[in-house]
């Protein structure tokens, strides 16, 4: 079973690497595990993307219910080492399974959707899609939690410059979240979706 899962994962990575050389990709990365914050809890996030396009972004995540989070995103992206462009986005996730909750599973699982917009010169890029995220929290003896995670996404990516072109694209993100305390955590992640590279982030609980 494990060999099959590894083979499927490798095939998806190869397909994404070869098929999406012309895709614009995400300016924000995933930077999220499958876990949720809980009703009424919020956190701020800050990240840098060292990818085909360099990006600097900020987010605010809020627990809409015990099992659902919503997140607003704002940042700047530099696609061609020229002028920085504004990037806007939003996403949500609903946690289906938790390794610690009543609906126990082999790992945490969540599904959700996302919206993203930014420009590259005269080209406007709009992305709308859905994602599936899996993660597994590991309690550290020294305190804190280390959580490896992966996200698979499918999106409609529309490029407009006078005319418009819309394509179906996929994306793969994988990384780890290190929660040092209950209020401070760090992300490290790779992305393959057209804007290929690595993302590093920090999240700070605010509520």
N, C-alpha and C positions, 0 to 999 in steps of 0.2 A: 504493500500500500504506500509506504513512504517513498519507494523508488518511483512509483507511478506519479505521485504528487510532485516529486522533484523534476521528473521528465516533463510534466505538463507546465510547470513553472518556467523551465528552461526554454520550452517551445514558445510560450507567451512572450518572454523577454526577447527572443530572437525575432519574432514577428513584429513586435513593437519597434525594435531597433531598425529593421529593414523597411518597414512600411510607412514610417512617419517622419521621414527626413524632411518633408515639405510642410509638416504640421507646425503651427505656431507654438502650441503647448501652453502650459499654465505658468503664470508669473509668480504664483504663490506656493507651489508645492502642495503636499497634503498636510504635513505637520500635525497629525492627529492620530490617536489610537482609536480603538473601537469603544472605549469606555466613555461615559458621559459624566458631566459635572454634578448633576442632581438639580432638582427644582430650585430656582432662585439663585444659584451659584454662578458667579461670573469670573472671567480672567482675561487679562490682556496678554497679547503675544507680539513678539518682535522677531524678525527673521531677515537673513540675507541669503540670496540665491546666487551661487557661483555656477551658472549654467551657460548655455548658448547666449542667453540674455541675462545680464546681471540685474538683480532686483533687490530692493529694500522695502520691506512691507511691515504693516502692523495689523493686528486683528483684535476683535473683542468677541469672546465666546460667552454664551449665556444658556443656562439650563432652563429650557422651556417646560420641561416636565421631568419626572424621575428618570425617564429613559430617552429623552430627546434633547439635543443641543442645537442652537442656531448660532451662526458666526458671521460677523461682518468683516470685510477686508478692504484695506486701502494701502496703496503703496506706489512705488515708482519703479519702472523697468527701463533698462537701457539695451535695446535689441542689437544695436550696431555700433557701440562705442561712440555714440553721438549724443543727441539731446535725450534727456530723461523724459519718459512718458508716464502719465498717471494711469494706474491700474485699479480697477474696482471689482469687488467680488462679494459673494455671499454663499454660504452653504449650510446644510443641516444634516444631521445623522440621527437615526433611531436605532438604539441598541436592542438587538434581537435576543442575544444569548450572553450570559455572563458566567465566568468560572466560579464566582462567589455568590451569585444571586439564586433565586428560586428556580429560574430556568437555566440550570447548569449545563454547560457544554464543554468540549475539549479546549476551547479558547473563546475569548470575547469576540462577538460578531456584530456588525452594524451595517445598515444600508442607508443611503441618503442621496441628496442631489446637490448640484452646485451651479452657479452662474458667475461668469467672469467676462470683463470687458477691458480692453486697452487698445492703444494705437501703435502702429509702426509707420512713422512718416504720414503719408496720405492714406494708409490702409487702416481700417477699423476692424478689430477682431472681437467677435462675440462668441462665447462658448456656453452651452447649456447641456448638462448631462447628469448622470447618476454614478454612484460608486458603491462598491462593497469593500468593507474594511475588516481585517482580522488582526487581533493582537493577543498577547499573553503576558500578564503581569507577574514578575518574579520579585518576591520580597528579599531584600538584601539583609544579611546578618548585621551589617554596619548601620542599618536604617535606610529608609527610602525604598524606592521601587524602580526596577529596570524592566521596561516593557518593549520588546521587539514588536513591530507591526508591519503590515503590508496592505496596500490599497490597489484595487483594480477598478479603473473607471472607463466609461464609454460616454462620448459626448458628440454633439453636433457642433462643428466649428465653422462659423460663417465669416468670410473675409469680404469686406466691402471697399471698393475704390471706384466710384462711379457705378460699375456693375457689381454683382455679388456672386460669390461661389461658396457653397456649403458642402462640407464633407463629414462623413462619419469617421471619428478618430477614437483611439484607445490610449490609455495611459497606465503606467505602472510606477508605484512609489513604494519604497521599502526603507525602514529605518528603525531607530530606537529612541525611546523617551526615557530619560533618567529623572525621576522625581526625587530631588534631594530631600525636600521637606513637603509638607502638605500644601505649601504655598509657592514653591519655587521648583521649576523643572527645566530641562534642556532637551532639545531635539537634534538629531543628526540623521540625514535622509538622502537617498539618491532618487532621481526622477528620470524616467524614460517616457517621453510623450511628444517629442518634437523640440521642446526646450529642455534638452538633456543636461544633467549636471547634478550638483549636490546643494542641499539647503541646510542651514543651521539656524536654530531658533531657541528662544527662551520664552517661558510662559510664567506669568505672575498672577496668582489668585487675588481678586479684588473684592469679592463678595462672599 
